[in-house]
Each structure stands twice: as C-alpha cells, then as structure tokens.
Amino acid sequence: MTTSAPMGLNRTGTQMSPEDTKRQIEATEQFRQDIPPGDASRITEERVKFIREHEAIDEQVGSVPPPGSVKGVLKTGLDKMMGKNPELLLDKLGERLAYERTGVRLYEAFIAKVAAAPDARPELLETLRTIQQQEAEHMQLLRESIETLGADPTAMTPCAHVSGTMAQGIIQVLTDPRTNMAQCLNAMLTIELTDNAAWELLIELARQANHPNIASSFEVPMRHEEEHLVKIKTMLRDELKAQLS
C-alpha cells in the first residue's frame, strides 16, 4: 500500500496535451452543437416530474413496521394519544442501528487495510479494534432500546435503508487495494463526523419523545463517538504531515 499519491503520467488534465486541447476548442467553434444552448433547468424539470409521479402513487423508500408485541402496541398507542410520532423515533433508532452495524464492518475493512501495510503498527491496530468493539456495543444498546419500545430491531426502516446506501461509497474506498492510508482515513472521518451529529440528534429526539431513560443511556455512545472523531482526525493529520516531511 502506497503512503501517498505518487507523481506520474496523469493524462486527465489539459496541460498534458496543449495542442490537442487547442484543436478541440477550435472544433467546438467550427462545429456548433445541433441543439440550442441551455442550462440545468430541463434536467431539473424532469427530476421534479419524476419525484411528483412517485409522490402521486405514494411510493417511498419503505415503512416503519407496526409493533409486533402487546407492549409495543400499548406504547405506540399512548404516544399517539399524547400527540407524539413514535414512528419517527423508531425510524431514527433503526437508522442508527444499521449505521453502527455498518460501522463494525467498515472498521473491519480498515483494519485489514492497515494490517496489510509492511510497517503496520500494533498500537494503531489496537486502537482501531477498540473503536470497532465500541461500535458493536452501540449496536447492541440500540437493539435493546428498540426492544424496550416493543419494536422489532431486525426490521429495515426507511432511514436504515438510506443509511446503507450512503455507506456503499465508503466501503468501496476501504476495500479498494489501490487506496492508501490517508485516503481511507479521510473516508472514516466522513463516517465519524456523521456519527457524532446523528447521536447528538438522536438524544434530543428521545428526550422530546418522552423517553428520558433511553436518552440517558445514549450519553456513553455519544462520548465514545466524540473520542473516535478526535482519534481519526489525529491519525489523518499525522499521516498527512508525515508525508510532507
């Protein structure tokens, strides 16, 4: 695994072939496009049309399943009577559960990337394994919280589905054998920044939904995530500074 991007024959820029670039510009002047000039308004119109068509048939990413237990039915009914929206909290809990589960897998891929380096540092691997274990603990806490509300933690809620789609790009970066340490750390920084903001919001939602015990139980994961963010930022900073030396 390379430590930094090497200087090489990159042909993507116009400066690598100024004569060809000049001829290309001249060709665009000589052979005008056969469609009138425009902007992004047409594609925007098509996107709006596409969205409205799906709204008309009420097609969504998914749905939050109804409670499968008596306790869940009672809790949901009580929240409804109090003017709450229990589906929203369950959706966001499902999202966090899916995100933490994905986080465990992402760190597994990152650990493999670090272990493959000729100069793999045992202390770095240990730090990453600790973070991975804490992500797994967060996942279990979320599972218990969902069960406390009488819901099914194995259900894929709409936000959980979207969360999985978002993570696809990150896993591609981590598992690509061509990516280096700094590039992977940058991908993990994206994950940890999102994780921090999401836990903070989830605590606020749990409190507003009148579930103070659940909100309080999330304080520990919140502290863990803050620590994860600092560690990943520090690793990335040290890696980039070492490359400049």
Secondary structure, DSSP 8 states (H G I E B T S, - for coil): --SS--------SGGG-HHHHHHHHHHHHHS--SS----THHHHHHHHHHHHHHHHTT--S------SSHHHHHHHHHHHHTT--HHHHHHHHHHHHHHHHHHHHHHHHHHHHHHTSTT--HHHHHHHHHHHHHHHHHHHHHHHHHHHTT--TTS--HHHHHHHHHHHHHHHHHH-TT--HHHHHHHHHHHHHHHHHHHHHHHHHHHHTT-HHHHHHTHHHHHHHHHHHHHHHHHHHHHHHHHH-
